[in-house]
Amino acid sequence: MAYKLLFIADGITPFTIGGMQRHSHNLVKFLAKNDVEITLGFTVNENEPVPSEKEVLDALEIEPSTNFSFHVFQFQSKKKLPGHYVRGSKEMSAKIYEHFKEQLDGYDAIYCKGLMTWEFAAKRQSGMLKVPLITNFHGYEMFQEAPNLKIRLQHILLLRKVTRQIMERSDYVVSYGAKITNLLKSLGFDKIIEVPSGVVDDWVVQDVEAYTGGKIKVVFLGRYERRKGVQEIHQVIDEYREELSQKFDFHFIGPIPEEVRVNGEHVTYHGEKRDGAIIKSLMSEMDVLLCPSYSEGMPNVILEAMSRGLVIIATNVGAVSLMVGEDNGKLIRDPKPVTIKKALDEIGDEDINEKKTSSLKKIDRFRWSSIAIETLEKLKKASSEVV
């Protein structure tokens, strides 16, 4: 008999862009391929159109069937008020629960992402929800280091208390492993489903695009979000302009605002790209991925860069150490400009191809085709152990 799962996500790609949304997309897609009977509930931003059934099925590469169904919820927030996202999430979670409440007893488990778990966790604690509840906050960034005082206060005042409450009311929390698992244990949680994220097979190249000399191409791929370290990369480029311009070309793929960009013949901004084929093509032209985040879960961008054979420079946060080591790049202790500069200096022409090849070899551990099977086995085991 098929395992029945209700999967609640705060967005999925390509309708909402982000690492958590990409993870949700791939997990649902590959669980469905493994004959899991999935009901998907996901949100779209209030300024985004609600996708049609065909658009959702095409995006997930799922044929119309009785084993998959979905419902889309349009997120509404009170943008003028402080804490609007948290309040909006609470209301949205209640709306999603209300939509599905009559059919909840028919599932083997409920897997919820982030604050969308809110109402489900409350009902689980009260005894109204009888089905095992599994919660995934990805990087649990609100408990990690913040890039500045403003964000730290947001974490402390707005997110930590409610996040912890939701986690305590859940049967299991999900971890990618490494420092994420250590963090959860330090917070007192021991019912942990540990499983890494993955990359889709069609991202993985057969052979590495070898570096043949000349300038080394360094890329940042992602949003302009304070914790991602874009400001620090800009500072490095600006402060060491003359020196670095001789050795490196810097590329940015993502919606980096015009007003914060740095100028230079060795700096290129490609803008936001939503077409996977274009991103793959651009990434294959690069040599090094720079990911100097203050906090992370298990960044898709690192997995995707490894699958294209890139050397990785990344902060040792979240589950990054599962992917990055001296064999395929450099783990840095913090995202300070001086630390980033030192890591760039240590990239040598003589071993860059060896590290690129190592990245490609390591990616075999993180293919969604096998990660989905591992996830399903652990979900089944966790569900059976809940009293």
C-alpha positions, 0 to 999 in steps of 0.5 A: 500500500502506498505511503500517503503524505501531506506535504505543506510548503511555503512555495515551490520553484519555479513559482517562488524562487529560493533554496527552500522552494527548490528543495520542496520542488525536488523532494515532492517530484522524486517522492512521487516518482517513488510511488508515494501518494502525495497531496501538496499544499503550497503558497505563492506570493501575493504579487505572483499569479496562481499557477494552473494545474498544467503549469504545476504538473509540468514543473514537477514533471508529474503525469496527471494521476490519482497519486498526486494532487495539490492546492495553491494558496496565495500568501497575504501579508500586512507589509506596513506593520512590523512582523508582517511576515510572521503574522501572515504566516500564522494566518496562512498556516491556519488557512491551509489547515482549515482546507485540509482538516477533513482529510488529515486522518487519511495520511501516514504523515504530514511534512511541513516547511517552516512557519507553515507548520504553525497551525498543524503544530498547535493542533498536534499538541492539543490532540486534534491532529492524530497524524505524525507531524514532521517539521523542516526549518532547513538551516534553522538560521534564526539560531545561527549567527546573524550578519548584523544587530538588526537581523539578530534582534529579528531572530530573537524577538520575532522568530526564535520563540515561535520556531522553537514552539513549533519544533517542540510540538512536532514529532520530528524535526528534519536536519541536513546533518553536520552543524545543523544536527549539532545545533538541534541537539544543543537546543534539546531536540533528539527526534531528528530525521537526518537526510541531506539535500540533493541535485537533479541528475541532469545538472551533473556533467560527464566531464569537468570543463578544465581550467586551461590558464588565464583569469580564474572565473569566480561566481556568486549565484543567489539572491541579494540577502544580507546573510549571503555575504554579497556585501563582503564579496563586493568589499573584497573586489573594491578594496583589492581591485588592482591585485585581484583584477589580474588573477580573477574575473567575478560573476554574479548570477541573481537579482543584485540591485543596480545601486549596490553593484561594483564597477570594473572590467573584471566584474559581470552581473548577469541578473536573475536567471530562472531558466535552468538551461541558462544557469547550467550553461553559465555555471559550466563556464566558471571555475570557482563558486564563492558562498560566504554566507553567515548562515545556511542549511545545505545550499542548493547552489553548492550542490549545483556548482559541484555538479558542474565541476566547480571549486567551492569556497564556502563558510563552514556553516550548516551542512556545508562541511558535508560537501566542501573540504580541502579536496574540492575547495576551501571551508572558511571560518567566517565571511569577513573580507580578509578571510575571503581574500585569503581563500582566493589567494590560496587558489593555485593554478596547479591544483584547480583542475584536481579540485574541480574533478573532486567536486564532480566525484563527490556529487554522487552522494547527493543525487535526488534519485537516491536521496528521495529513497533515503528520505522515504525510508526515514519517513516511514520509520519515523511514522511507525515509531510515533505513538 
